[in-house]
Amino acid sequence: MSSMWGEKIRLSIFGGSHTEAIGVTIDGLPAGEAIRMEEVLAQMARRAPGQDLTATTRKEADAPRVLCGLLNGVTTGAPLTAVIENTNQRSRDYENLRVTPRPGHADYTAAVKYGGYQDVRGGGHFSGRLTAPLVFAGAVARQLLSRRGITVASHVVSVGRCKTGDTPFDPVNVPMELLNRLSGEYFPVIDPAAKLAMREEIEKARLEKDSVGGIVECAVIGMPAGAGEPMFGGAENLFASILFGIPAVKGVDFGAGFSAAYLRGSENNDTFYYNENGEVKLRTNYSGGILGGITSGMPLIFQTAFKPTPSIGREQDTVNLQTKENTKLVVEGRHDPCIVPRAAPVVEAAACIASLELLKQSGML
């Protein structure tokens, strides 16, 4: 399985939704970096399940146990490994999915690829449960970035067909106090009224035994100009490669993204100027902080689209892989009617790891 990522900062994520534990190994971290575990736990708490009706009722402590790579709270330069125990599994809810795959889920494609030997319990290695170790790694990376003047935060832009979306980031000036607030919240939004409307959309889907998707916008502030490479080593390439590793991600765009296709060059071009400190800046930021795969020094801003949770309580058409017949399926168990509120800290974690990797690849770390 391709569960490893990175060249300079290398991640290896292991385990499954209902295995004894899940975890991550981070290789390539510089030695001598103090890691405050209370800050790591705060980020993991933002992703944890069971917080309200927008999420699955499965409760997990999500308490990481560091096996190596830290000594007296400081990185040693050796690989850092942490494990997180799974304590609240109900594997019986999933046995029928071995032969009747869920529409919209990896049950069928995994059965084809692995010959039926894949772990179907809770989605196994395809489960969103694997985002817990990703958030651990991102929380570690976040602290290294902070010491280098780089801040990462996100917010939920939209949910389902809700007509009331959140206010987008100002692409040129993102207030630091706003970033600090968002990066500490569950279901982060800029406009509280938008959260209320989105919660109502999620609750409507939950009561109808259905689910909804949504969009998370993320900003990386303080990234210096000059990081990244053209063609296949670009900053967008690097970020996208880890973002698409998050379960349920179906789209990523940077800056104006797909909207740029509807603009003229005179509208989309970010013009340059020297500020009062003699630094080159851009008056707009349709490029999302990246030009030619290389960071411009402007806020690096992107959006990530999440599909609706495939596991829903409504009856759906599927097939029986044993009898080769068409059949019906009602998914049992505990599932998120919308993963987007919990996905925001996961997107931030991925962005933190990608930022650290980008700096190290560019000789800036």
C-alpha positions as CSV (number, residue, x, y, z in Angstrom):
1,M,0.0,0.0,0.0
2,S,1.2,3.5,-0.8
3,S,1.0,4.9,2.7
4,M,4.3,6.8,2.7
5,W,4.7,10.4,1.6
6,G,7.5,12.9,1.2
7,E,11.2,13.1,0.2
8,K,12.8,15.2,2.9
9,I,10.1,15.0,5.6
10,R,8.8,11.4,5.2
11,L,5.6,10.1,6.6
12,S,4.5,6.5,7.0
13,I,0.9,6.1,8.3
14,F,-0.2,2.6,9.5
15,G,-3.1,0.8,11.0
16,G,-6.9,0.7,10.2
17,S,-10.1,1.9,11.6
18,H,-10.6,-1.2,13.8
19,T,-7.1,-2.4,14.3
20,E,-5.5,-2.4,17.7
21,A,-3.9,0.9,17.0
22,I,-3.1,3.4,14.3
23,G,0.0,5.5,14.0
24,V,2.6,7.5,12.1
25,T,6.4,7.7,11.7
26,I,7.9,11.0,10.7
27,D,11.4,10.9,9.4
28,G,13.6,13.9,8.5
29,L,12.7,16.2,11.4
30,P,15.6,18.4,12.5
31,A,17.0,17.7,15.9
32,G,16.7,20.0,18.8
33,E,13.1,21.1,18.2
34,A,10.9,21.4,21.3
35,I,7.5,19.8,20.8
36,R,4.7,20.9,23.2
37,M,2.4,17.9,23.6
38,E,-0.5,20.1,24.9
39,E,-0.6,21.9,21.6
40,V,-0.5,18.5,19.7
41,L,-3.4,17.3,21.8
42,A,-5.4,20.5,21.2
43,Q,-5.2,20.0,17.4
44,M,-6.2,16.3,17.7
45,A,-9.2,17.3,19.8
46,R,-10.4,19.4,17.0
47,R,-10.6,16.4,14.7
48,A,-11.8,13.9,17.3
49,P,-15.3,12.2,16.7
50,G,-18.3,12.4,18.9
51,Q,-18.3,16.2,19.5
52,D,-21.8,17.0,18.3
53,L,-24.6,15.8,15.9
54,T,-22.5,16.9,12.9
55,A,-20.2,14.0,13.5
56,T,-20.2,10.2,14.2
57,T,-21.1,9.2,17.8
58,R,-18.0,6.9,18.0
59,K,-15.8,8.3,20.7
60,E,-12.1,7.8,20.8
61,A,-9.6,9.4,23.3
62,D,-7.1,10.0,20.4
63,A,-4.3,10.0,22.9
64,P,-1.0,9.6,21.0
65,R,1.8,7.6,22.7
66,V,5.3,8.6,21.4
67,L,7.5,5.6,21.1
68,C,10.7,7.3,19.8
69,G,12.1,10.4,18.3
70,L,11.5,12.7,21.3
71,L,13.6,12.9,24.4
72,N,12.6,15.2,27.2
73,G,10.1,16.8,24.7
74,V,12.8,17.6,22.1
75,T,13.3,16.0,18.7
76,T,16.4,13.8,18.6
77,G,16.8,13.8,14.8
78,A,15.7,10.1,14.7
79,P,12.4,9.0,13.2
80,L,9.5,10.1,15.5
81,T,6.8,7.4,15.9
82,A,3.5,7.8,17.7
83,V,0.7,5.3,18.1
84,I,-3.0,6.0,18.9
85,E,-5.1,3.1,20.4
86,N,-8.5,2.3,18.9
87,T,-10.8,1.6,21.8
88,N,-14.4,1.9,20.6
89,Q,-14.9,-0.4,17.6
90,R,-18.0,-2.2,16.6
91,S,-16.7,-4.5,13.8
92,R,-19.9,-6.5,13.5
93,D,-21.5,-3.5,11.7
94,Y,-19.2,-4.1,8.7
95,E,-19.1,-7.8,8.0
96,N,-21.7,-7.7,5.2
97,L,-19.7,-5.1,3.4
98,R,-17.2,-7.8,2.4
99,V,-19.7,-9.0,-0.2
100,T,-22.0,-6.0,-0.6
101,P,-19.8,-3.0,-1.2
102,R,-21.1,0.5,-0.2
103,P,-21.8,2.8,-3.2
104,G,-19.3,5.7,-3.2
105,H,-16.8,3.8,-1.0
106,A,-13.6,1.9,-1.7
107,D,-15.2,-1.4,-0.6
108,Y,-15.5,-2.6,-4.2
109,T,-12.2,-1.3,-5.6
110,A,-10.3,-2.6,-2.6
111,A,-11.9,-6.1,-3.0
112,V,-10.7,-6.1,-6.6
113,K,-7.2,-4.9,-5.9
114,Y,-6.6,-7.1,-2.8
115,G,-8.6,-10.1,-3.7
116,G,-11.0,-9.9,-0.8
117,Y,-8.3,-9.9,1.9
118,Q,-8.6,-6.2,2.7
119,D,-9.7,-5.2,6.2
120,V,-13.4,-4.1,5.8
121,R,-13.9,-3.2,9.4
122,G,-14.7,0.5,9.5
123,G,-13.2,0.9,6.1
124,G,-9.9,-0.5,7.3
125,H,-7.0,1.4,5.8
126,F,-9.3,3.5,3.7
127,S,-11.1,5.0,6.7
128,G,-11.1,8.6,7.8
129,R,-9.8,7.3,11.1
130,L,-6.3,7.4,9.5
131,T,-6.5,11.2,9.6
132,A,-5.8,11.1,13.4
133,P,-2.1,10.2,12.9
134,L,-2.0,12.7,10.0
135,V,-3.2,15.5,12.4
136,F,-0.5,14.4,14.9
137,A,2.2,14.8,12.3
138,G,0.7,18.1,11.2
139,A,0.6,19.4,14.8
140,V,4.3,18.6,15.2
141,A,5.1,20.3,11.9
142,R,2.9,23.3,12.9
143,Q,5.2,24.1,15.8
144,L,8.4,24.0,13.6
145,L,6.7,26.4,11.2
146,S,5.5,28.8,13.9
147,R,9.2,29.3,15.0
148,R,9.9,30.3,11.4
149,G,7.1,32.8,11.2
150,I,4.6,30.6,9.3
151,T,1.0,30.2,10.4
152,V,-1.7,27.9,9.0
153,A,-5.4,28.0,9.5
154,S,-8.6,27.0,7.7
155,H,-12.4,27.5,7.8
156,V,-15.5,25.8,6.4
157,V,-16.6,27.8,3.4
158,S,-19.7,25.8,2.5
159,V,-21.7,22.7,3.3
160,G,-23.9,20.9,0.9
161,R,-26.5,23.1,-0.8
162,C,-26.6,25.6,2.0
163,K,-27.1,29.0,0.5
164,T,-25.4,30.8,3.3
165,G,-21.6,30.2,3.0
166,D,-18.8,31.6,5.1
167,T,-16.9,34.7,4.2
168,P,-13.7,33.8,2.2
169,F,-10.3,34.8,3.3
170,D,-9.0,38.2,2.1
171,P,-6.4,36.8,-0.4
172,V,-4.0,39.7,0.2
173,N,-4.3,40.4,4.0
174,V,-5.2,37.7,6.4
175,P,-5.3,38.9,10.0
176,M,-3.1,36.9,12.3
177,E,-5.7,37.1,15.1
178,L,-8.2,35.5,12.8
179,L,-5.8,32.7,11.9
180,N,-5.1,32.1,15.6
181,R,-8.8,31.9,16.4
182,L,-9.7,29.6,13.5
183,S,-6.8,27.2,14.2
184,G,-8.1,26.5,17.6
185,E,-11.8,25.8,16.8
186,Y,-14.0,22.9,16.0
187,F,-16.1,23.7,12.9
188,P,-14.1,26.9,12.3
189,V,-15.9,29.8,10.4
190,I,-15.2,33.5,10.0
191,D,-18.9,34.4,10.2
192,P,-20.8,32.7,13.1
193,A,-24.1,33.1,11.2
194,A,-22.8,30.9,8.4
195,K,-22.1,28.1,11.0
196,L,-25.7,28.2,12.1
197,A,-27.0,27.8,8.6
198,M,-24.6,25.0,7.8
199,R,-25.4,23.1,11.0
200,E,-29.1,23.2,9.9
201,E,-28.1,21.7,6.5
202,I,-26.2,18.9,8.2
203,E,-29.0,18.2,10.6
204,K,-31.5,18.0,7.8
205,A,-29.3,15.4,6.0
206,R,-28.8,13.4,9.3
207,L,-32.6,13.2,10.0
208,E,-33.1,12.0,6.4
209,K,-30.4,9.3,6.9
210,D,-28.3,11.0,4.3
211,S,-25.0,13.0,4.2
212,V,-23.6,16.2,2.7
213,G,-20.1,17.3,1.6
214,G,-18.5,20.8,1.5
215,I,-15.5,23.0,1.0
216,V,-12.6,23.9,3.3
217,E,-10.5,27.0,2.6
218,C,-6.9,27.1,4.0
219,A,-4.3,29.8,4.3
220,V,-0.6,29.5,4.8
221,I,0.8,32.9,5.9
222,G,4.6,33.8,6.1
223,M,5.8,31.4,3.5
224,P,8.9,33.1,1.9
225,A,9.1,33.7,-1.8
226,G,11.2,31.3,-3.8
227,A,10.1,27.9,-2.5
228,G,9.2,25.2,-5.0
229,E,10.2,24.2,-8.5
230,P,8.7,24.5,-12.0
231,M,6.9,21.7,-13.8
232,F,6.6,18.6,-11.6
233,G,8.2,19.9,-8.5
234,G,5.8,22.9,-8.0
235,A,4.3,24.0,-4.7
236,E,0.8,23.2,-6.0
237,N,2.0,19.7,-7.0
238,L,3.4,19.1,-3.5
239,F,0.4,20.3,-1.6
240,A,-2.1,18.5,-3.9
241,S,-0.3,15.2,-3.4
242,I,-0.8,15.1,0.3
243,L,-4.3,16.8,0.3
244,F,-5.6,14.1,-2.1
245,G,-4.4,11.5,0.5
246,I,-7.2,12.7,2.8
247,P,-10.2,10.4,2.4
248,A,-13.1,12.0,0.6
249,V,-11.1,14.8,-1.0
250,K,-12.3,15.2,-4.6
251,G,-10.9,18.6,-5.6
252,V,-8.2,21.1,-4.8
253,D,-7.7,24.5,-6.3
254,F,-5.3,27.4,-5.6
255,G,-6.2,31.1,-5.6
256,A,-8.9,31.9,-8.1
257,G,-8.7,28.2,-9.1
258,F,-11.4,27.2,-11.7
259,S,-12.8,30.7,-11.5
260,A,-9.7,32.0,-13.3
261,A,-11.0,30.2,-16.4
262,Y,-13.7,32.9,-16.6
263,L,-11.4,35.9,-16.2
264,R,-9.3,37.8,-18.8
265,G,-5.6,38.2,-18.4
266,S,-6.0,41.8,-17.4
267,E,-8.3,40.7,-14.6
268,N,-6.4,37.6,-13.4
269,N,-2.9,39.0,-13.5
270,D,-1.5,40.0,-10.0
271,T,0.4,43.3,-10.6
272,F,3.6,43.9,-8.7
273,Y,4.8,46.8,-6.6
274,Y,7.4,47.7,-4.0
275,N,6.1,48.3,-0.5
276,E,7.5,50.8,2.1
277,N,10.1,48.2,3.1
278,G,11.4,47.7,-0.4
279,E,9.8,44.3,-0.7
280,V,8.1,43.1,-3.9
281,K,4.4,42.5,-3.3
282,L,1.3,41.7,-5.4
283,R,-1.7,44.0,-5.3
284,T,-4.1,41.0,-5.8
285,N,-3.6,37.3,-5.2
286,Y,-5.6,35.4,-7.9
287,S,-2.5,33.1,-8.1
288,G,-3.0,31.9,-4.5
289,G,0.6,32.7,-3.6
290,I,2.2,30.5,-6.2
291,L,3.6,31.5,-9.7
292,G,5.2,28.9,-11.9
293,G,5.2,26.4,-9.0
294,I,7.2,28.8,-6.9
295,T,5.9,30.7,-3.9
296,S,5.6,34.5,-4.3
297,G,5.6,35.5,-0.7
298,M,1.9,36.3,-0.7
299,P,-0.6,34.2,1.4
300,L,-0.8,30.7,0.0
301,I,-4.5,30.1,-0.2
302,F,-6.3,27.0,-1.5
303,Q,-9.7,25.3,-1.3
304,T,-10.4,21.6,-0.8
305,A,-13.7,19.9,-1.8
306,F,-15.0,17.0,0.2
307,K,-17.7,14.6,-1.1
308,P,-20.6,13.5,1.1
309,T,-19.9,10.6,3.4
310,P,-20.7,7.3,1.5
311,S,-22.0,5.5,4.6
312,I,-25.6,6.5,4.8
313,G,-28.7,4.8,6.4
314,R,-30.8,5.0,3.3
315,E,-31.4,1.9,1.1
316,Q,-29.2,1.9,-1.9
317,D,-28.5,-0.4,-4.9
318,T,-25.4,-2.5,-4.8
319,V,-24.2,-6.0,-5.8
320,N,-23.4,-9.2,-4.0
321,L,-19.9,-10.2,-5.0
322,Q,-20.5,-13.8,-4.0
323,T,-23.8,-14.6,-5.7
324,K,-23.1,-12.2,-8.6
325,E,-26.6,-10.7,-8.1
326,N,-28.0,-7.2,-7.8
327,T,-29.1,-6.4,-4.2
328,K,-30.0,-3.7,-1.8
329,L,-27.9,-2.3,1.1
330,V,-28.6,-0.3,4.2
331,V,-25.4,0.8,6.0
332,E,-25.5,0.2,9.8
333,G,-23.2,1.7,12.3
334,R,-22.0,5.2,13.4
335,H,-21.1,7.6,10.6
336,D,-20.7,11.3,10.0
337,P,-23.6,13.0,8.3
338,C,-20.9,15.5,7.3
339,I,-17.1,15.1,7.7
340,V,-16.3,18.7,6.7
341,P,-16.2,20.3,10.2
342,R,-13.7,17.6,11.3
343,A,-11.9,17.8,8.0
344,A,-10.7,21.4,8.6
345,P,-7.9,20.5,11.1
346,V,-6.9,17.6,8.8
347,V,-6.5,20.0,5.9
348,E,-4.4,22.3,8.1
349,A,-2.3,19.3,9.2
350,A,-1.6,18.4,5.6
351,A,-0.8,22.0,4.8
352,C,1.7,22.1,7.7
353,I,3.4,19.0,6.6
354,A,3.5,20.1,2.9
355,S,4.9,23.5,4.0
356,L,7.7,21.9,6.0
357,E,8.6,19.6,3.1
358,L,8.5,22.5,0.7
359,L,10.9,24.5,2.9
360,K,13.3,21.6,3.3
361,Q,13.3,20.7,-0.4
362,S,14.1,24.4,-1.1
363,G,17.0,24.5,1.3
364,M,15.1,26.9,3.6
365,L,14.8,24.6,6.7
